[in-house]
Amino acid sequence: FCPGAPHRCRRRRPLPAGKPMQGGDELFSEKQLFKSAVVGEGGEGAEWDDDDDIDDREDKPPQEQVLDEEPLTASTPTSRKKKKPAKILFWLETKYESVEEACAERDQWQKARGPDDDFDLLWADTAITADRFIKLKPFQKMNHFVGMNAIARKNNLGRNLLRMKKQQPKEFDFFPDTWILPTDMADFKAQFTGKRNKTFIVKPDNGYQGKGIFLTRDFDKIPIDYNTTLVAQRYIAKPYLLDGYKFDLRLYVLVLGCDPLRVFLHEQGLVRLATVPYVAPTQKNLLKQTMHLTNYAINVKNPDFEENTNPEDSHDGHKRSLQAVLSFLQEAGHDTDAVMEEIEAI
C-alpha cells in the first residue's frame, strides 16, 4: 500500500537497511522506505501530501526504477511456512445431538464463543427474526431463509396456495378445497347446507404432531376464536391404502437457494401409517384419530403400534422405508417413476 499514490504500485528493488533491531532484524526509516519515488501504473512519480517528510526523491525514468518482482521486506526468509487453513466457526442453537455431532466431526470446524461472535455458520431449530438477519455479515450463513413462515405455517401456506391456484389453476390442483378461518367463515359455512354429509378436517395454524386436529360434519361444533386461526380442508374420504391403513410420505428436501431456485429431494424417506384399519368417515368414527391421522406422535401411543425391524420389508411396522414401499407399489403395477416425477414437479 502506497500512501498518496493515485495508482496501484509496482514492487521496488531491495532498499538499503537502517539501524539493526534486537534479534538481528533490520529497520527501515520512512525516508529509506519511499526513496526513489514510487511509480504508479502511468509511469509518473507519486505526489505526496507531506513534502517535508520525503525530500530526497530521484527523478529517474520508470524503466530504471522497476526491476525484479521481489517483495518489499526487511528480510527474505529462505523458506516459507505453510499457512494453516482457517477454522470455520459455527454456532448452534439446537436440541438435536446429530447436528452437534456432525459439526464436531469436522477437523477444521470450531465452535464460536457465543451468538455475537463472528461465526461462519449459524444453525437454529427455529426461524430467526428479521432484525437478527439484517445484522448478519455477508460471509455468514444460516439454515433458514427469511420469510419461510409464508409456507411453514399452515394458515400462510393455505392462503398462498389459494392465491397461486387462482393464478395457475391447472398447476395447483394437487390440494383439496381449503378455507382459512375465521376469514373465510361465510363461504365455509355454506358448505354445510347440502344434503350430503361432507367431512372436513380442521387444523390449528401453528400446531404440530397432530395436536388440535379434528374431523367434523357439523359447522356449529367448530370452536371459532377470532384471536386464533384455523385451516379447514375437505377430507379425502377415499384415500389409497397400504395394507388397509391410511399412510403418508415423509420426504426430505434441501433448499440451497431461492433465486435461482435450487431444490434437492433426498432419495430416502419415510412412510408413516395409521394404526387402525381405515373405514370411511361416519358420525361414529370421526374421533378415532389413530384411524384418520398418520402422525407418528399420535399412533406411537397406540398399543398396537409396531416398530419397523427391517427397512427393506415394505410390510414391516407402522413406519416404513420409502424405497421399500415404492418397490412394493411398482410390483403391484403402479408407475412409481411417474408418481415421483409429479412429486418433484410440486
C-alpha positions as a printed Julia matrix, in Angstrom:
346×3 Matrix{Float64}:
   0.0     0.0     0.0
   1.44    3.36   -1.05
   0.06    6.38    0.82
  -0.96    9.16   -1.54
  -0.26    7.14   -4.7
  -3.1     7.53   -7.23
  -2.47    4.13   -8.82
  -1.61    0.6    -7.83
   2.09    0.46   -7.01
   4.76   -1.74   -8.52
   7.37   -3.5    -6.44
  10.83   -1.99   -5.92
  14.38   -3.33   -5.73
  15.59   -4.17   -2.17
  16.35   -0.97   -0.28
  19.35   -0.24    1.97
  18.98   -1.28    5.57
  18.85    1.08    8.52
  19.72    0.53   12.13
  19.63   -3.08   13.27
  16.94   -4.12   15.8
  17.33   -6.6    18.59
  17.39  -10.12   17.27
  19.11   -9.19   14.01
  16.02   -7.77   12.23
  16.56   -4.59   10.25
  14.58   -1.41   10.49
  13.77    0.92    7.58
  13.15    4.58    8.13
  10.26    6.23    6.33
  12.66    8.09    4.04
  14.52    4.91    3.08
  11.28    3.09    2.5
   9.99    5.58   -0.04
  13.29    6.66   -1.59
  13.36    6.75   -5.42
   9.8     7.97   -5.94
   7.17    5.27   -6.07
   5.97    4.87   -9.65
   2.34    4.29  -10.49
   0.79    2.49  -13.46
   1.11    5.59  -15.61
   4.88    5.73  -15.04
   4.87    9.09  -13.27
   6.17    9.7    -9.78
   3.63    9.72   -6.98
   2.56   13.01   -5.5
   2.89   13.32   -1.73
   0.86   15.45    0.62
   3.79   15.97    3.01
   6.91   17.05    1.11
   8.84   17.73    4.32
   8.95   14.07    5.3
  10.26   12.82    1.97
  12.51   15.29    0.29
  15.16   13.2    -1.46
  13.2    11.52   -4.29
  15.04   10.81   -7.52
  13.62   11.65  -10.9
  14.72    8.6   -12.81
  12.82    7.08  -15.74
  10.36    4.31  -14.76
  12.26    1.6   -16.66
  15.28    2.16  -14.41
  13.16    2.08  -11.28
  11.23   -1.19  -11.81
  13.3    -4.33  -11.55
  12.53   -7.88  -10.45
   9.17   -8.7    -8.88
  10.55   -9.12   -5.36
   8.5    -8.49   -2.21
   9.39   -5.42   -0.19
  10.53   -6.96    3.1
  13.18   -6.25    5.7
  14.5    -9.78    5.45
  13.88  -12.53    2.95
  13.35  -15.95    4.58
  14.86  -18.96    2.86
  11.67  -20.98    3.22
   8.02  -20.14    3.76
   5.85  -21.86    6.32
   2.6   -23.22    5.02
  -0.36  -21.37    6.42
  -2.84  -23.48    8.34
  -6.34  -23.48    6.87
  -8.63  -21.07    8.66
 -11.1   -22.59   11.07
 -14.79  -22.46   10.23
 -16.61  -21.02   13.22
 -20.11  -22.31   13.88
 -22.77  -21.5    16.42
 -25.6   -23.93   17.2
 -29.0   -23.23   18.69
 -30.37  -26.74   18.54
 -31.65  -29.55   20.71
 -30.57  -32.23   18.22
 -27.41  -34.13   19.09
 -26.96  -35.25   15.47
 -26.3   -31.65   14.4
 -23.73  -31.14   17.16
 -22.02  -34.43   16.33
 -21.86  -33.59   12.61
 -20.09  -30.28   13.35
 -17.75  -31.82   15.94
 -16.57  -34.47   13.45
 -15.07  -31.85   11.12
 -11.45  -31.08   11.92
 -11.46  -27.56   10.51
 -14.66  -26.57   12.31
 -14.61  -24.8    15.65
 -17.44  -23.71   17.91
 -17.79  -19.94   18.32
 -17.65  -18.34   21.74
 -21.18  -17.02   21.55
 -24.03  -15.84   19.29
 -22.4   -12.42   18.88
 -19.09  -13.87   17.69
 -18.06  -13.62   14.04
 -19.24  -17.15   13.22
 -19.33  -18.51    9.66
 -22.33  -20.8    10.14
 -25.45  -20.49   12.28
 -27.75  -23.46   12.81
 -31.03  -22.77   14.61
 -34.02  -25.05   15.13
 -36.4   -22.14   14.68
 -36.52  -19.25   12.25
 -34.61  -16.13   13.22
 -36.1   -12.66   13.33
 -35.68  -10.17   10.51
 -33.74   -7.85   12.83
 -31.2   -10.56   13.53
 -30.93  -11.44    9.86
 -30.17   -7.85    8.92
 -27.21   -7.85   11.32
 -25.63  -10.88    9.65
 -22.45  -10.17    7.7
 -22.07  -11.15    4.03
 -19.88  -14.18    4.8
 -22.22  -15.6     7.45
 -24.61  -18.42    6.55
 -27.61  -19.89    8.32
 -30.01  -22.78    7.79
 -33.14  -20.66    7.32
 -34.47  -18.28    4.72
 -36.12  -15.12    5.95
 -39.85  -15.23    5.26
 -40.15  -19.04    5.46
 -43.25  -18.54    7.62
 -45.04  -17.82    4.35
 -45.09  -21.59    3.75
 -44.07  -23.06    7.11
 -47.26  -22.09    8.97
 -50.46  -23.79    7.86
 -52.57  -20.65    7.52
 -49.95  -18.82    5.42
 -49.32  -21.91    3.31
 -53.04  -22.38    2.68
 -53.55  -18.73    1.8
 -50.6   -18.67   -0.62
 -51.66  -21.93   -2.26
 -55.11  -20.47   -2.85
 -53.55  -17.38   -4.41
 -51.4   -19.5    -6.71
 -54.36  -21.71   -7.62
 -56.29  -18.64   -8.66
 -53.44  -17.64  -10.99
 -52.47  -21.14  -12.17
 -55.46  -23.48  -11.62
 -54.03  -26.44  -13.54
 -50.61  -26.41  -11.86
 -52.07  -26.02   -8.35
 -54.82  -28.63   -8.35
 -52.94  -31.05   -6.07
 -54.51  -29.97   -2.76
 -58.14  -30.19   -1.6
 -60.52  -27.26   -1.11
 -59.18  -25.07    1.68
 -60.62  -22.36    3.93
 -58.8   -20.05    6.35
 -60.95  -19.41    9.41
 -62.38  -17.07   10.51
 -61.52  -15.1     7.31
 -63.45  -17.5     5.03
 -66.2   -18.17    7.56
 -69.17  -17.32    5.35
 -68.06  -19.46    2.4
 -67.06  -22.35    4.67
 -70.44  -22.3     6.46
 -72.19  -22.55    3.09
 -70.54  -25.96    2.55
 -72.79  -27.5     5.24
 -76.12  -26.63    3.64
 -76.21  -29.52    1.19
 -77.98  -32.83    1.77
 -74.78  -34.89    1.54
 -72.82  -35.33    4.73
 -69.47  -33.76    3.93
 -66.48  -34.35    6.15
 -63.89  -31.67    6.85
 -60.58  -31.8     8.67
 -59.65  -28.78   10.78
 -56.14  -27.9    12.0
 -54.69  -25.08   14.11
 -52.36  -22.83   12.13
 -49.33  -23.39   14.36
 -49.95  -26.95   15.56
 -47.58  -29.89   15.3
 -47.53  -33.65   16.0
 -51.28  -33.84   15.3
 -52.22  -31.61   18.23
 -55.58  -29.9    17.86
 -56.6   -31.7    14.65
 -60.18  -32.97   14.4
 -62.76  -34.13   11.84
 -66.24  -32.64   11.69
 -69.55  -32.75    9.82
 -71.2   -30.08   11.91
 -70.29  -26.42   11.49
 -71.68  -25.49   14.91
 -69.16  -27.79   16.62
 -66.17  -25.87   15.28
 -64.7   -23.67   18.03
 -64.37  -20.26   16.43
 -61.97  -17.9    18.16
 -61.27  -14.63   16.39
 -57.88  -14.41   18.12
 -56.64  -17.64   16.54
 -56.57  -19.05   13.03
 -57.76  -22.44   11.83
 -57.25  -24.18    8.49
 -60.13  -26.31    7.23
 -59.96  -28.67    4.25
 -62.3   -31.08    2.58
 -61.42  -34.53    3.93
 -60.36  -37.1     1.33
 -62.77  -39.91    2.18
 -61.39  -42.48   -0.25
 -57.59  -42.43    0.08
 -55.2   -45.0    -1.34
 -54.48  -47.55    1.41
 -51.41  -49.57    2.27
 -52.27  -52.93    3.82
 -55.65  -51.43    4.69
 -54.23  -48.4     6.55
 -54.02  -44.72    5.73
 -50.45  -43.56    5.17
 -48.45  -40.51    4.25
 -44.98  -39.85    2.87
 -42.31  -38.01    4.82
 -39.93  -36.61    2.2
 -36.75  -34.65    2.87
 -35.97  -31.6     0.76
 -32.89  -29.39    0.81
 -33.33  -25.82   -0.48
 -29.97  -24.19   -1.24
 -31.29  -21.03   -2.81
 -34.46  -19.19   -3.77
 -33.18  -17.02   -6.6
 -32.36  -19.01   -8.61
 -34.39  -21.8    -7.02
 -32.19  -24.78   -6.11
 -34.06  -27.71   -4.57
 -32.81  -31.24   -3.88
 -35.08  -34.17   -2.98
 -33.47  -36.98   -0.97
 -33.86  -40.47   -2.4
 -34.67  -41.87    1.03
 -37.78  -41.09    3.02
 -40.34  -42.47    5.45
 -43.84  -43.88    5.08
 -45.98  -43.36    8.17
 -49.08  -45.49    8.71
 -52.11  -45.16   10.94
 -52.54  -47.97   13.46
 -56.27  -48.72   12.99
 -57.57  -50.14    9.69
 -59.29  -47.42    7.69
 -63.05  -47.09    7.39
 -64.76  -44.25    5.54
 -65.75  -41.47    7.95
 -69.07  -41.7     9.73
 -70.52  -39.76   12.63
 -69.43  -42.59   14.92
 -65.74  -42.84   13.96
 -64.84  -39.18   13.44
 -63.0   -39.11   16.78
 -60.76  -42.11   16.02
 -57.5   -40.26   15.45
 -55.4   -43.41   15.03
 -57.6   -44.31   12.06
 -57.75  -40.95   10.29
 -54.39  -39.39   11.2
 -50.94  -40.7    10.34
 -48.9   -38.57   12.76
 -46.25  -40.66   14.49
 -46.73  -38.81   17.8
 -50.36  -39.95   17.88
 -50.03  -43.52   16.62
 -46.98  -44.43   18.71
 -49.24  -44.24   21.78
 -51.49  -46.96   20.39
 -50.67  -50.35   21.99
 -50.97  -51.87   18.5
 -48.15  -49.74   17.13
 -45.31  -51.87   15.71
 -41.74  -50.7    15.23
 -40.0   -51.43   11.96
 -37.32  -54.12   12.25
 -36.4   -54.45    8.56
 -36.23  -51.3     6.42
 -36.23  -53.41    3.25
 -39.57  -55.02    4.16
 -42.46  -52.97    2.76
 -44.93  -54.59    5.19
 -42.97  -54.33    8.42
 -44.22  -51.99   11.14
 -46.14  -48.71   11.06
 -43.14  -46.64    9.91
 -41.51  -47.95    6.75
 -38.85  -47.11    4.21
 -39.93  -45.08    1.19
 -37.82  -47.16   -1.18
 -39.31  -50.41    0.13
 -42.85  -49.15   -0.32
 -42.09  -47.8    -3.82
 -40.74  -51.22   -4.79
 -43.91  -52.86   -3.48
 -46.13  -50.42   -5.4
 -44.12  -50.98   -8.55
 -44.57  -54.74   -8.24
 -48.29  -54.12   -7.82
 -48.36  -52.47  -11.24
 -48.14  -48.78  -10.29
 -45.93  -46.38  -12.24
 -43.86  -45.14   -9.29
 -41.49  -43.2   -11.56
 -44.41  -41.08  -12.75
 -45.55  -40.59   -9.15
 -42.13  -39.34   -8.05
 -41.86  -37.09  -11.1
 -45.15  -35.45  -10.11
 -43.92  -35.05   -6.55
 -40.69  -33.47   -7.81
 -42.71  -31.1   -10.0
 -44.7   -29.95   -6.98
